[in-house]
Amino acid sequence: MKQVLLLMLLLTAGLSARAADVNTFSIVAHDAVNGDWGVAVASKYFSVGSVVPWAEADVGAIATQANVNVGYGPHGLELLRQGMAAKDVLAKLRAEDKFPATDGRQVAIIDRKGNIAAYTGPKADSWAGDRQGKTWTAQGNSMAGPKVLEAMGKAFDATPGELAEKLYAALKAGDDAGGDSRGKQSASILVVRKRGGRNINNDRYVYINVDDNPAPIKELRRLLDLNLGLLYTQKVGPLTLAHKNREARDAAAQGAHYIPTADAYFSLGVMDYRLGDKAAALADLRAAIKLDPAARQRLESTPDSIPPGAVFMGLAIYQDKEFLKHVLEQ
């Protein structure tokens, strides 16, 4: 009986140790132009997004992984909020860490000024390491090798646009280079921007998680498209009300790019027409019809018979019979 109890204790201890090891690869980065801080992470680990990424707008971002002390996340943000630099936060977190196996930890920090600090413990599961660029730090353990981090850095620097896209590109490049040597299971992207998120008073610009999926990076792409598409669509109304028609049109175009529905292209077509770009409006409206033939019926309606709830922003397009003829002749 004693032998059985001892075996059970040993098995339980082994499971607990493995549960603490978030063998993964991640990238922490900062975009000073848009005021974004973010973390992207992937792992052969259930729900990695609930453990590794931490960020706060105008404060900084942290990734805590390997033999993970999750407390590094909230406590590190608290220290950053107090104005401490990244390197000092890292030193304090390590000095105050009273939990065992601290030399197996891996942590990366970027503060509000863009300063970077990272640590890979000597006993983090091999291959383990970290690399830094001008605005990013990439790190991982139990990886296929240093090529993973090198691929991530190159992809991040080569990708134009906003931080969320650069983080995704880096994560995909790392995955393509071998990623977590144990396999694939979960992934996450967290980007914070002061009041940049959906709805009101929300600093989480992007927060998407794939918790358990055999192809987490592919699913993360689908979720990122939805997230960014909704963010851009949300901007259209306020910009239009502020008479910023060009900016509203550009936001609508981004929304249609990420969420290419017939409604999105129909709205974009009307906006392009109002701005005097008939060629673009023609392409937009034809795209709407191709996606959903019901869009044709909207254009064939007279202005006073447009169905309730239909996207409609002015009468001029309906009065331009020659233009409508070109749209409908496809």
C-alpha positions in Angstrom: 0.0 0.0 0.0 2.8 2.4 0.9 4.5 1.7 -2.5 1.2 2.5 -4.3 0.8 5.8 -2.4 4.4 6.7 -3.1 4.0 6.0 -6.8 0.8 8.1 -6.9 2.6 11.0 -5.2 5.5 10.8 -7.7 3.1 10.8 -10.7 1.2 13.7 -9.3 4.4 15.7 -8.7 5.5 14.9 -12.3 2.2 16.1 -13.7 2.4 19.3 -11.6 5.9 20.1 -12.8 4.9 19.6 -16.4 1.8 21.7 -16.0 4.0 24.6 -14.9 6.2 24.4 -18.0 4.8 26.6 -20.8 7.2 25.4 -23.5 6.5 28.0 -26.2 7.6 30.8 -28.5 6.5 34.4 -28.2 7.2 37.9 -29.3 6.7 41.1 -27.3 6.6 44.4 -29.3 5.8 48.1 -29.2 4.5 50.5 -31.8 5.2 54.1 -30.8 3.3 55.6 -33.7 -0.1 54.1 -32.8 0.6 53.7 -29.1 0.4 49.9 -29.2 2.0 47.3 -27.0 1.5 43.6 -27.7 2.3 40.0 -27.3 1.9 37.0 -29.6 2.4 33.5 -28.5 2.0 29.9 -29.6 2.6 26.6 -27.8 1.8 22.9 -27.5 0.0 23.8 -24.3 -3.7 24.3 -23.5 -4.9 27.9 -23.6 -1.5 29.5 -23.7 -3.2 32.9 -23.9 -4.5 32.6 -20.4 -1.0 32.4 -19.0 1.8 34.0 -21.1 0.6 37.4 -22.5 0.2 40.5 -20.3 -0.1 44.1 -21.4 -1.6 47.4 -20.4 -2.0 50.5 -22.6 0.5 53.3 -22.0 2.3 51.0 -19.5 4.0 48.1 -21.4 3.8 44.4 -22.2 5.2 41.1 -20.7 5.5 37.5 -21.7 6.1 35.0 -18.9 6.7 31.4 -19.9 8.9 28.2 -19.5 8.8 27.1 -15.9 6.2 29.9 -15.6 5.5 32.1 -12.7 2.3 33.7 -13.8 2.6 36.3 -11.2 5.4 37.9 -13.2 2.6 39.3 -15.5 0.3 41.3 -13.1 3.1 42.2 -10.7 5.4 43.2 -13.6 2.7 45.5 -15.0 2.2 47.0 -11.5 5.9 47.9 -11.4 5.9 49.3 -14.9 2.9 51.4 -14.0 5.0 52.9 -11.2 7.5 54.1 -13.8 10.2 51.4 -13.4 12.2 50.6 -16.5 12.0 47.2 -18.1 15.4 46.0 -16.9 14.7 47.1 -13.3 11.3 45.3 -13.4 13.0 42.1 -14.6 15.6 42.3 -11.9 13.0 42.9 -9.2 10.7 40.1 -10.4 13.6 37.6 -10.3 14.9 38.9 -6.9 11.5 38.5 -5.3 10.7 35.2 -6.8 10.4 32.7 -3.9 9.0 29.8 -5.9 11.4 26.9 -6.9 13.1 26.4 -10.2 13.6 30.1 -10.9 16.5 29.2 -13.2 14.0 27.6 -15.6 12.0 30.8 -16.1 11.8 32.8 -19.3 10.4 36.4 -19.3 10.4 39.3 -21.7 9.4 42.9 -21.0 8.9 46.2 -22.9 8.1 49.3 -20.9 6.2 52.4 -21.8 9.3 54.0 -23.4 10.0 51.0 -25.6 13.0 49.7 -23.5 13.4 46.0 -23.7 14.6 43.4 -21.1 14.6 39.6 -21.4 15.8 36.6 -19.5 16.2 32.9 -20.4 17.1 30.7 -17.5 19.9 28.2 -17.9 17.5 25.3 -17.2 14.8 26.3 -19.5 13.9 23.4 -21.8 16.3 23.2 -24.7 16.4 24.7 -27.3 15.8 27.9 -25.4 16.9 31.5 -26.0 15.9 35.0 -26.9 16.6 37.6 -29.5 16.0 41.4 -29.7 15.3 43.9 -32.4 14.7 47.7 -32.2 11.1 47.4 -31.1 10.6 43.7 -30.3 12.0 40.7 -28.3 11.4 37.1 -29.3 11.9 34.2 -27.0 11.1 30.5 -26.8 12.0 27.2 -25.2 11.6 23.6 -26.3 11.9 25.0 -29.8 13.1 23.5 -33.0 16.2 25.7 -32.7 17.4 29.3 -33.0 16.1 29.5 -36.5 12.6 30.0 -35.0 13.5 33.3 -33.4 15.5 34.4 -36.4 12.5 33.8 -38.6 10.2 35.7 -36.3 12.4 38.7 -36.2 12.8 38.9 -39.9 9.1 38.5 -40.5 8.2 41.2 -37.9 10.6 43.7 -39.5 9.5 42.9 -43.0 5.8 43.2 -42.4 4.2 46.6 -43.0 1.2 48.0 -41.2 0.0 47.8 -37.7 1.4 45.9 -34.7 -1.2 43.2 -34.7 -0.3 42.2 -38.3 3.4 42.3 -37.5 2.9 40.1 -34.5 0.9 37.6 -36.5 3.5 37.5 -39.2 6.2 36.8 -36.7 4.2 34.1 -35.0 3.5 32.4 -38.3 7.1 32.6 -39.4 8.2 31.0 -36.2 5.7 28.2 -36.6 6.8 27.6 -40.2 10.4 27.4 -39.0 9.5 24.6 -36.6 8.0 26.4 -33.6 7.4 24.3 -30.5 9.2 21.0 -31.1 6.5 19.1 -29.3 3.7 20.2 -31.7 0.8 22.6 -31.9 -2.2 23.3 -29.7 -2.9 27.0 -28.8 -2.0 30.5 -29.8 -2.9 34.1 -28.7 -2.5 37.7 -29.7 -2.9 40.6 -27.3 -2.6 44.2 -28.4 -3.5 47.2 -26.2 -4.1 50.7 -27.3 -5.7 53.5 -25.1 -9.5 53.3 -25.8 -8.7 51.6 -29.1 -10.8 48.5 -28.6 -14.3 47.7 -29.6 -17.2 49.4 -27.9 -16.6 52.1 -25.2 -13.6 52.6 -22.9 -11.8 49.4 -24.0 -8.0 49.4 -24.2 -7.8 45.8 -25.5 -7.4 46.6 -29.2 -6.9 42.9 -30.1 -7.4 40.0 -27.8 -7.9 36.7 -29.5 -7.2 33.2 -28.2 -7.2 29.7 -29.8 -7.2 27.4 -26.8 -7.2 23.9 -28.3 -6.8 23.4 -32.1 -4.6 21.2 -34.3 -3.9 24.2 -36.5 -3.9 27.2 -34.1 -2.0 29.7 -36.3 -4.5 29.2 -39.1 -7.4 29.7 -36.7 -5.7 32.7 -35.2 -5.6 34.3 -38.7 -9.4 33.9 -39.0 -10.0 35.5 -35.6 -7.6 38.3 -36.4 -9.4 39.1 -39.6 -12.7 39.3 -37.7 -11.2 41.4 -34.9 -9.6 44.0 -37.2 -12.6 44.0 -39.6 -14.9 44.9 -36.7 -12.5 47.6 -35.4 -12.4 49.3 -38.8 -16.1 49.0 -39.4 -16.7 50.6 -36.0 -14.8 53.7 -37.1 -17.0 54.4 -40.2 -20.0 55.9 -38.5 -18.2 58.4 -36.2 -15.9 59.5 -39.1 -18.9 60.0 -41.4 -20.8 62.0 -38.7 -17.6 64.1 -38.4 -17.7 64.8 -42.1 -14.4 63.0 -42.6 -15.6 61.2 -45.7 -12.2 60.1 -47.0 -11.2 58.7 -43.7 -14.5 56.9 -43.3 -14.1 55.5 -46.8 -10.6 54.2 -46.0 -11.9 52.6 -42.8 -14.7 51.0 -44.7 -12.2 49.6 -47.3 -10.2 48.1 -44.5 -13.3 46.6 -43.0 -14.2 45.0 -46.3 -10.7 43.7 -46.7 -10.9 41.8 -43.4 -14.5 40.9 -43.6 -15.4 40.7 -47.3 -19.2 40.5 -47.2 -21.7 41.9 -49.8 -22.9 44.5 -47.3 -19.3 45.7 -46.7 -18.6 46.1 -50.4 -22.0 47.7 -51.1 -21.4 50.4 -48.4 -17.9 50.9 -49.8 -19.3 51.3 -53.3 -21.7 54.0 -52.2 -19.0 55.8 -50.3 -16.6 55.7 -53.3 -19.4 57.0 -55.5 -20.0 59.9 -53.2 -16.3 60.8 -53.3 -16.5 60.9 -57.1 -14.5 57.7 -57.7 -16.9 55.9 -60.1 -14.3 53.3 -61.2 -13.8 52.2 -57.6 -17.5 52.3 -56.9 -18.1 50.1 -60.0 -15.6 47.5 -58.8 -17.0 47.6 -55.2 -20.7 47.1 -56.3 -19.8 44.4 -58.7 -17.9 42.6 -55.9 -21.0 42.9 -53.7 -23.2 41.4 -56.4 -20.8 38.5 -56.9 -20.8 37.8 -53.2 -24.5 38.0 -52.9 -26.9 38.3 -55.9 -29.4 40.0 -53.6 -27.2 43.1 -53.8 -28.4 43.5 -57.4 -32.0 43.9 -56.1 -31.0 46.8 -54.0 -29.6 48.6 -57.0 -32.6 47.8 -59.1 -34.9 49.3 -56.4 -36.2 52.8 -56.6 -35.1 55.0 -53.7 -38.5 55.0 -52.0 -38.7 51.1 -52.2 -35.3 50.4 -50.6 -36.0 47.7 -47.9 -35.7 48.8 -44.2 -32.2 48.2 -42.8 -30.6 48.2 -46.2 -27.3 50.1 -46.6 -28.2 53.4 -48.1 -26.3 56.6 -47.9 -27.7 58.9 -50.6 -30.0 59.2 -53.6 -27.4 60.2 -56.2 -26.2 56.8 -57.1 -29.8 55.7 -57.9 -30.4 58.7 -60.1 -27.3 57.9 -62.2 -28.9 55.5 -64.6 -25.9 55.2 -66.9 -23.6 54.2 -64.0 -26.2 51.7 -62.7 -26.4 50.2 -66.2 -22.6 49.5 -66.1 -22.8 47.9 -62.6 -25.7 45.6 -63.6 -24.5 44.5 -67.0 -21.9 42.1 -65.5 
